[in-house]
């Protein structure tokens, strides 16, 4: 056993059992994961809930990094976008 390993609490195990964190492969699981985050956030947070939310957040981040498509912009389009952003 690792030196600083803390056994998961019953509450954390319940969170994981009710909605096990898994790599997100499609939009349906992304939406389900976002809904689960909202469910957990609707209750008071403790350290276990924060840890669980961190894991779900990392899974969403990983999925979005793999699937988000960023438009290819010309240099002129980039400059125009920066100018528009600076006006706001």
C-alpha positions as CSV (number, residue, x, y, z in Angstrom):
1,X,0.0,0.0,0.0
2,X,1.2,3.5,-0.8
3,X,2.4,5.7,2.1
4,X,-0.1,8.6,1.8
5,X,-3.0,6.7,0.3
6,X,-6.3,7.6,1.8
7,X,-9.0,5.0,1.4
8,X,-12.1,6.4,-0.3
9,X,-15.0,7.3,1.9
10,X,-18.4,5.7,1.6
11,X,-19.7,9.0,0.1
12,X,-17.0,9.0,-2.6
13,X,-17.7,5.4,-3.4
14,X,-21.4,6.1,-3.7
15,X,-20.7,9.0,-6.2
16,X,-18.4,6.7,-8.3
17,X,-20.9,3.8,-8.2
18,X,-23.9,6.0,-9.2
19,X,-22.0,7.5,-12.2
20,X,-18.6,5.9,-12.8
21,X,-16.1,8.2,-14.4
22,X,-15.2,6.9,-17.9
23,X,-13.4,8.4,-20.8
24,X,-15.9,10.3,-22.9
25,X,-16.3,8.9,-26.4
26,X,-19.4,10.8,-27.7
27,X,-21.7,13.7,-27.2
28,X,-24.3,11.6,-25.3
29,X,-21.8,10.7,-22.6
30,X,-20.5,14.3,-22.6
31,X,-24.0,15.6,-21.9
32,X,-24.6,12.9,-19.2
33,X,-21.3,13.9,-17.5
34,X,-22.3,17.5,-17.6
35,X,-25.7,16.7,-16.1
36,X,-24.0,14.6,-13.4
37,X,-21.7,17.6,-12.5
38,X,-24.8,19.8,-12.2
39,X,-26.4,17.2,-9.9
40,X,-23.4,17.1,-7.6
41,X,-23.1,20.9,-7.6
42,X,-26.7,21.3,-6.5
43,X,-25.7,19.9,-3.1
44,X,-23.2,21.2,-0.5
45,X,-19.7,20.3,-1.5
46,X,-17.1,18.5,0.6
47,X,-13.6,17.4,-0.3
48,X,-14.9,14.1,-1.7
49,X,-17.4,15.8,-4.0
50,X,-14.7,18.2,-5.2
51,X,-12.4,15.4,-6.0
52,X,-15.1,13.6,-7.9
53,X,-15.9,16.8,-9.8
54,X,-12.3,17.3,-10.6
55,X,-12.1,13.8,-12.2
56,X,-15.3,14.5,-14.3
57,X,-13.9,17.9,-15.3
58,X,-10.7,16.3,-16.5
59,X,-12.6,13.8,-18.6
60,X,-14.6,16.6,-20.2
61,X,-11.5,18.7,-20.8
62,X,-9.8,15.7,-22.5
63,X,-12.7,15.0,-24.7
64,X,-13.1,18.7,-25.7
65,X,-9.3,18.9,-26.5
66,X,-9.7,15.9,-28.8
67,X,-12.9,17.0,-30.5
68,X,-13.0,20.8,-30.6
69,X,-12.3,22.1,-34.1
70,X,-10.6,25.5,-34.3
71,X,-11.0,27.4,-37.5
72,X,-8.0,28.0,-39.6
73,X,-7.6,31.7,-39.9
74,X,-5.4,33.8,-42.3
75,X,-3.1,36.4,-40.7
76,X,-5.5,39.1,-41.8
77,X,-8.5,37.3,-40.1
78,X,-6.5,36.9,-36.9
79,X,-5.6,40.6,-36.8
80,X,-9.3,41.5,-37.5
81,X,-10.5,39.2,-34.7
82,X,-7.9,40.7,-32.3
83,X,-9.0,44.2,-33.2
84,X,-12.7,43.3,-32.7
85,X,-11.9,41.8,-29.3
86,X,-10.0,44.9,-28.2
87,X,-13.0,47.1,-29.0
88,X,-15.2,45.1,-26.6
